[in-house]
Amino acid sequence: MTDAAVSIRDLEVHYALGRTFFGKPPVLKAVAGITLDIPRGSFFGLVGESGSGKTTLGRATLAAAPISVGQITVRTAHGETFDVGRLDRETEKHFRRRAQLIFQDPYAALSPRMTVRDIIAEPLEVMKLCKSREEVNERVREIAEKCRLNVEHLRRFPHAFSGGQRQRISIARALVTNPDYIVADESVAALDVSIQADILNLLKQLQRDLGLTFLFISHDLSVVAHTCDHVAVMYLGRIVETAPPRRLFATPRHPYTRALISAIPSLDPDDRGRAERLDGEIPSPANPPSGCAFHTRCPMARDRCRIETPELRLMADGHRAACHFSEDLAPATPAAVPQTVTG
Ligand code: SF4
């Protein structure tokens, strides 16, 4: 059995849509039917379009979204086990120390009125994790160096830094409490491409050095492919495919994954125009299509797809895919597979 840092079982996250005087208000299922293990020490990628439920799923694992049905268990390398939906005040304090979020926007995430030292130190002070100011300063210096920040940077304010440096400050703040599990939600999306690689390399280095488990959320499959050990693709609140990235790119088993791969821009002029078009917008989770939720956009949809919801099933090649006709999918065009894909 894999040593799962995060175990998700039959998860559903519901939000009530407004109020009614009679009966129950309608419910939006932002996430439904998710069962997933995130192995300890892995860099686990979660991809999908905006509105696919990936951020809600990530936040549910941090006790920041309601667990309406199912269970999430986080087990740390320190021997602690947290039932995320049932944290009391005391266990929640410990949990917040061990499970952290790195925000998307390094410009909005940092208070402009605080020095970098104070921004990084704040979680230590709020959680009272150090006995003295000297101990706080020592820990701040240690984590700043790990995140490739100079000690002189600690006295400055965030406006003095570039986007990449600000994201390193955000990462240092997330890591200062010595967490085990990190959710990085679109953490490089707001950065220039050249800076993205620098931050991704830093995250991978920190993962290896500190033995962290990452849930890396992105709308960009090419970024996930270069970084992650394993990938799960989400569509309208459900996981539709999971596999290691090399296999996912070579033989996608879900038409949605195939369309995402095909949409990755290629430098080869012969490949241009080969992308499979994904027509229309992702439907509203408040009113999802019947049967397979992808059938309104799927080029392979048949009558069965409109009636019967496909299960996420294990295929002979080790993928899990939620499509009635996975076996009929042709391999991806070789040109669509990024050259440096991992896994
Ligand atoms: Fe397309 Fe049908 Fe497969 Fe859904 S089940 S992805 S609609 S072929």
Boltz pocket constraint, residues with backbone or C-beta under 6 A from the ligand:
constraints:
  - pocket:
      binder: B
      contacts: [[A, 254], [A, 255], [A, 256], [A, 292], [A, 293], [A, 294], [A, 295], [A, 296], [A, 298], [A, 299], [A, 300], [A, 301], [A, 302], [A, 305], [A, 308], [A, 310], [A, 322], [A, 323], [A, 324], [A, 325], [A, 326]]
      max_distance: 6.0
